[in-house]
Amino acid sequence: MVKPESTFVLISSGIMASSWCLKQIAKMEAVVQRDEGGRGIRKLCRKGGALYDISTQLFRAKRVTILTGFPCLQREGGANSSSNLPPTETDGPSGAIAICRALLRLDKVKEVVIATDECNASVLKACANEGLRKENSNSWRLEIFSPKLYWNAKEQEKLEMIAAWSSHIIAIERGSLAKDGNAYTMSGKVMGPDLMAPLDQLFQKNFRAKYPNYSTSCIGDGGNELGMGSISDLIEIHVPKGPLIVSASPSDTLLCASVSNWGGYAAAAALQVISNKSDKILIPSEEEEIKTIKAANNAGARDGITGEANLSVDGISIEGHLGILEELRSIAEEKNHQESE
């Protein structure tokens, strides 16, 4: 006899899911929102359910675009200095790869596009070549966009083709324009038009009115990420320099996480639970995650807080990140005792 706890419910995305499934994903959301980095993320978290909404949107999407790239590490020698490393931080790329890999292994999407700016291209290419090398290479591609300073009609056409093609667009640790038209780091430094491509358009109301075919979601950890405009009121109150740096662009669904990569891990873990595929491992393994972050380091990415080229992300050691992965994996692998009785 099936107990009431394991009855199926219809959620907003139109997918039938057991209450056990909802509970497991709620546990995952709580794990990535514990604020282990001590940056006050809990104050930005509204009522739970965002992880479920994001994962179900991803689960039913046929064509997914993932935006990432946060050039918070300024080039000491200027934009034209070839001797400097890319300004890309290690938070974001591996989370984007985790989501992409999970979608490809589900074998439901027709294709996944990962989009970023030229300044982040070398890091994203290295992460994708390492993290997705076992996946079907015909099922994913990178799209690299010129910065706003060199934006032209061809770049705009390419962006609008992605908009027309996508059924869901998710931004994870993606830099965003603030209300004054500049993009800012958490400390208030400007990430200028020589770095950032105007990908914010994909989340803006007027642009989306032209392309109603896709939904949007965002994973962020500070308030200046694309899509975090959905909680601008909380960011302006609780985040240092919040009124200056807050994203001007909202998203349909928003997941705040202590580290954005953790939100990527959690999306993969939630997809594991929703799909109920025990024969396909969607959650990154420790080896996969270490190799992906190493690839980012080797391509020039650094910790966005410490500035160091090592396996730390947002000032947290690799052991901390692997611990989160293990917790999410354990939750995904818990048995549904109600349905087995």
Secondary structure, 3 states (H helix, E strand, C coil): CCCHHHCEEECCCCCEEEHHHHHHHHHHHHHHCCCCCCCCHHHHCCCCCHHHHHHHHHHHCCEEEEEEECCCCCCCCCCCCCCCCCCCECCCHHHHHHHHHHHHHHCCCCEEEEEEEHHHHHHHHHHHHHHCCCCCHHHEEEEEECCHHHCCHHHHHHHHHHHHHCCEEEEEEEECEECCCCEECCCCCEECCCCCCCHHHHHCHHHHHHCCCCEEEEEECCCCECEEHHHHHHHHHHCCCHHHHCECCECCEEEECCCHHHHHHHHHHHHHHHHCCCCCCCCCCHHHHHHHHHHHHHCCCECCCCCCCCCCECCECHHHHHHHHHHHHHHHHCCCHHHHC
